Amino acid sequence: MKQLYEEIIERVGVGIHAVDGDGKTIIYNKKMREMEAMNKEDVLHKDVRDVFQFQENQSSTLLKSLQHGEEIVNVKQTYFNNRGVEITTVNNTFPLKVDGDICAAVEIAADVTKMERLIRQNLRQTKTDFTFNHIIGKSSELKEVIALAKRATRTNSNVLIIGETGTGKELFAQSIHAESERSEAPFITQNCAALPDTLIEGILFGTTKGAFTGAIDSPGLFEQAQGGTILLDELNSLNIALQAKLLRLLQERKVRRIGDSKETSIDVRVIATINEDPIDAIANNRLRKDLYYRLAVVTLFIPPLRERNGDIPILIEEFIKKYNGLFKLNVKCVSEDVLQFFDSLSWPGNIRELEHVIEASMNLVNHEQVIEFDHLPYQYRKSEARRPIPHQVITEAPKNNENTGLTEQLALFEKRTIEQYLRAHKNHITNTALALNLSRQSLQYRMKRLNIQVPKT
């Protein structure tokens, strides 16, 4: 039976720590060792006061129960292990008596360290770092979205921001908050894909002591964001059941903590982001249709980088400036070869991918002032996009003219090449761009620069 009890104690999913009448550890199970990141020999048969450190004006709940003979229920305790790592638990502690005398104390603990850190992190994140001035680009597609976002700052309506990963959705969300009447109130962000359902529900809506093992009285993010804005990033990753609870909150403007019977009125603006077409998300049961309509009062579609190629040089300039300061370099620009290569890419990671490429390239720069193709990360240097472009043989070469310089000759050759490809593809812009290995926007830019006209049909 003794062996059986020891095996059960070792395998249960809560931490169990027991001390004898002198405060020395006599039971220290596997779950407790995992929670406190310590080995059995670090703790077993040692005085608790010699192993752990406690915050100012706090003491071990184990020792308190041992010394005063009191049962301590659902008490949160923060302390440090023998390496100074902070641990937060919710404890149920009680004394053990033999013939009326206290001979030991046992503690059953639930680990809430991760939740505590997340709550602290979100409480700190109450101010925005970005405004509309930080949004880089001059393309008409981007300007249109910025104009709509600025109009959204005048109201308190919910906002849904749709865009691929890396397009800068959070930057737009922060900018809307920063220029709204809520700018002095909290701005709190939560990535819905970052946490399991069991944890994110408590983070969003709050918990009540005793609602479940380890639950403590804790306000959720909606209560913390009172008067301000909450950003729910990657909303389509949130469990459908939690989306229903979120919908009810948006409709009634009230939140109920897990395990509580009362509701708290909230005044919070909700901005949500999704990284896919909402129609696809609804069709694949990743987004509730009624929640979509509730959130999409103002809808912003952030264009991917491949649809605003003209902004690439501006973004490159900003990223070079940023990493010059961080790396103490003096890079001026990228080479024409690199710029043309960038213009041919589809950029699935969008602006974030471009920034990472510039950062990685500048890590390979010594004293050069121009980023060359050889400075690019390996996967880009070996990219299939770098292969020679399959094309027709250009039969009409530019004529020699002693009065024409090299720049003019190259421009003339480029113009004639594009015109020949247009004729070969019956003036179809998209097909011509594909044949030239250019984006549609890049081809249109070159046609405008070279004054190439396409007959209207």
N, C-alpha and C positions, 0 to 999 in steps of 0.2 A: 504493500500500500504506500509506503514511503516513496518507493521508486516511481509508482504511478503518479502520486501527487507532484513530485518533482518534474516529471515529464509534462504534466498538464500545465504547470506554472511556466515552464520553459516555452511552451508552444502557444499560449494564449496571445491574442492580438492587442493587449494593453500592457503598458509597463507596470511591473510589480517590483517594489523596492521595500525591504523590511530591515529594521535595525533592532538590535537587542537593547537591554536596559542601559547600556553604556553608550549608546549611539553608534555602535559599530554595525556595519552591514552584514546581514546573515542571508538574505535572499536578494538576488539581483538578476532578473530574467533577461532573456534574449531581446525582447522588444524594448526594454529599458536601456539595454546596452546600445541598441541601434539608435534610439532617440537621443541619447547623450553622447554618442560616438566615442564610447570608451570600452575597454576590455574588462573582463571579469576580475582579473588580478589587480586592475587599477583601483577597484572599489571594495571588493569583498574583504571582510574582516578589518576594514579601516574605518576610522571615525569620519562621519559625514563632513564634519567641520574642517577636516584636513584635506578633503578631496575637492569639495565644491565651494564656490564663492557666491555670495548673495548680494543683491543690490542694497544700497544704503537704506537703513531703517526696515530691512526685511530679514527674516530668518527662515530656516528650513521648516516646512510644514510638518515634516516627520518628527523633528526634535520638539516642535511645539506640542504636537499630539502626545509625544512620549512624556514630556515634562509636566503638562497640565491635565493629561488624561481626557482631552476633549476630542470629539469627532469633528473633522473639518471637511465640509462637502462643497464640491464644485468651486474651488478656489484657484485662481490663476496665479502662477508663480514664475518669475523670470530669474534665472541664475546662470552661472558660468561653469563649464567643466574644467578639468585640470589643464587645458590648453587655452583657456580664455574664450572659448566659443560660447556664444549666447544661446540659451535654450529656454523655451517658454512652454509650460505644460499647464493643464487643468487637472487638479488633484482631488481625489477623495481619500482622506487619511483618517485612520482610526487606531486607537490603542488596543493592545491585547492584554488581557488580565488573567492571572492564575491565582485562585483563592483571594480575589479582591485586590491583588497587587499588580501594578503595571509592570510587565516584563519585556514588552516589545511594542513596536508600532509598525503598521503596514501602510504603504501608499500605493494606490492604483492611479496611474497617470495616463493622460491622453496628450499626444504631442500636437500643439497648435503653433509651433515655431514658424512654419511656412505662412500660415494665415496671418500671424502677427506681423511678419515682415511685409507682407503684401498690403496690409492695412496701413502700416507706417509709410510705405512707399507711396501709396495713393494719397495719403494725407499731405505728404510733402509736395505732391504734384498739383498745386493749386494755382499756379501761374503759367501763362503761356510764354513760349520763347519766340514765337513767330507772328508776323503780321503780313498783310498783303505785299508790303515792300520786299519781303524775302522771297516772293514767288518770281522765279527767273524765267524770262521768255518774252518774245514780242510777236509771236504768231497770232493770227486772227482767231484761231481756235481757242488758244489760251486766254486771250483778252476777253472773249465772249463769256467764258466760264467765270473769270474774275469779276466781270461786271455784274453777273447774276448773283455771285456770292456776296458782293458788297451790298446789293439790294436786300439780301437776306439778313443783314446786320440790323436793319431797322425794326424787325419784328422778333417775336419769341417763338415763331413756328418751328416745328421739328424739321430737321434737314437730313436727307439721305444723300450720301456722296458715293458715287459709283465709279470705280476705276480699277485698272489692273494693279498688281503689286508693284510698288516702286514709283507710282505716278505722283505721289505727294498728297494723298488724301488727308492725312493728319495735319499737314501744313495749312490746308484750306480750313479745316475745322478750327484750328487754333486762331487763324486770322479772323474768322467770323466771330468767335468769342471775344477776341481782343478789341474789336471795333464795335461791339454791341454795348448796350447799357448794362450788361452783366459783367463787364470786363474786370471790375474790382472784386467780384465774387469768385468762388473756386471754379477751376477747370480741371476735371478729373477724367482720366483715360483708363479704360479697361479693354484689353484684347480678349475677345470671347473665345479665341482658339487656344489661349495659353494655359487654361486650367481645366481640370475635369469638372463634370456637371455637379458633383457633390460638393465641390469647394466653391465654384463660382456663384452658386445660388446664395450661399451665405455672404459672400463678398458683396454681391449686388444689393441684396435685400436686407441684410443684417441678421443677427441671431439673438436668441433669448436663452439665458442660462437654464440648462436642464432640458433643452429641446432635443438634444442627442448627446451621446457621450463626448465630453470635451467642449460642449457648447458654452459660450460665455455671452454676457450682455455686450453686444457690439453693434454699432450702427453700420448699415450698409453704405455703399457708395452713393446711392440716391439721397440718403440723409446727409451725408458728408458734403454733397454738392449743392445743398440747399441755397437757392438764390442764384446759382451759377449754371454751369453747363457740364453735362456728362457726355463723353465720347465713347460709344460702343463700337470698337473696331472689329472688323470681320464678323459682323452680326450673323451672317449665314452659317457660321460655325457653332452658334448657340443652339442647344437642344430645343427641339420643337415644343416640348412641354414648358420649358422656361420662357420661350417666346410667347406662349399664351399668358403666362404670369406677367410678362413685361407689357403685353397689350392691355391687360386689365389695369396695370399701374398707369399707363398713358391715358386711358379713358377716364379713370376716376381721380387721377392726380393724388393718389394715396398709396402708401407702402406699408406692408405688414411684415414684420420680421418673422423668420422661421421660428415656430413654436409660440408665437405671441397671438393674443386674441384681439388686441387693439390695433388701429391703423393710424398712421401719421400722415398728415397732409404735407405735400411737397410742392415746391416751386422750382422746377428744374427744366432747363431746355435740353432736349435730347438730340444729339447729332450721331448718326450711325453711318458706318461705311460697309460696303460689300465689294468683293473683288471679282465679281462675275455679273453677267446680265441678270437682273432680277427675275425676268421671265423664266430663264433656265433654272434659277434657284427655286422658284415657286413650283415649277414642273417636276423638279427632282426632290421635292419635299425638304428642302433646306431653308426655306423661308415661307412663313405663313402669309397668305395673300392679304388677310385683313391687317396684319402688322405692317406689311409693305405700304398699304394705302394710308395707314395712320402715320407712318414716318415720312412718306414721300410728299409732304406738303410742299417742300422745296426740294427739288432734285437737281444735283450737279453731276454731270458726266465729265470726268477728268480725261482729256485725250491722252492716249499713249504716246510715247516719244516718237514712234514710227510715223505718226500722223502730224508731227510738228518738227520735222527734220531741220527746218530753218532755225530752230532754237538751239541746236547742238553746239554751234560755235560759241554762243553766249554762255551756255552751261559749262563748256570746257574752260572758258576764260575764268569763270567764277571758281571752279574746282581747282584750277592751277593756282589761283591766288590764295585759296584756302590752304592748300598743302605746301605752297612755298613758305607760308608762315609757320606751319607745323614742323616741316622738315628742314627749315633754314636753307632753302634752295633758291635759285634765280631762274626758273624755267619761264620762258616767254610765251610759248605756244606749242602746238603740235604741227608736224610737217604736213604739207599738202597731201602726201601719200596717205598719211594716217587719217586726215580729214575726209578724204574720198572714201576710204575704207569704212569709216564710221557711218558715212552717208548711205552705205550699201547694206548695213545691218538692220535687222528687224527689232532689236533691243527688247527681248521678252521681259527683262528685268527693269526696263524703262530708266528713269533718271537715276535710281539707286545703282543700277548696273553700270551706267556711264561713270558715275562718281567712283565706283570701286575700280573700274578700269584705269581711270586717271590716277587714283591713289596707288594702285599696284605698279603702274608704269613709272611713277615718280620715285618709287622705291628702288628702281633699277637705274635711275639717272645718277651720274657722278657729278660732273661739272658742266654737262651740256645744257644749253638753253632751249633746245627744241626736242620734243618727244618724237622719236623716230619709230618706225614700225618694229624695229628690234627691241624697243623698250616695252612693248605690249606684253601682257601675260601670255604664257605659252599657248593656252587654248585658243586665243585669238590669232596668234601668229600662224597657227596650224589650221585655222578655220577654212572650211571649204569655200567660204566667200572670197578667199584670197586667190582662188584658182583663176587662170586666164579666162576671160569672158568669151564664151562661144558666140561667134557672130559671122555675119556675111563678110565677104571680101569687099572692101571699099574700092570701087573701080574709078571713082573720080577724085584724084588727088588735088590738093590746092596748087594753083599755079605760082611759079616763082615770080616775085616782084621785088626788085632791088630796093624799092622805096617803102616796103612793108617790113616791119620788125617781126621778131619771133612771136611776141604776144598776139599780134594781129593774125599771123599765120596760123597759130594754134586755135584761136577763136574761130577762124574761117573753117578750119578742118573740123572742129567740133560741131559747128553749125551744119556743114554739109553731111556729116555722119548722121546727126539726129534727123535731118530732113530725109535721108535715104531710108532710115529705119522706119520713119513715119509712113513713107510711101509704101514700104514693104508690108506694113501692118495696117494699111488702109486708114491711117490717121487715128487709130485706136490708141489712146494715151496709155492705158493700163498695160496692154500687150507690148507696146513699144518700150515702156519702162522695164518690164520683165526681161525683154530681149537684151536691153542695154545693162541689165543688172543694177538698175537704179530704182529708188522709190518713186511713186507717182508724183509726190510733192517735189522731189529733187528734179525730175524731168521738167515739170511745169516751170520751176524756178529758172532752169537753164534756157528753156524756150523763151521765157519772158526777157531774160538778159540778152539773148542773141536775136531777139525780135523775130522769132519764128511763129508764123501764123498758121493755124489749122482751119481749113475751109469749113464753114458752118453747114451742116446738113439739114 
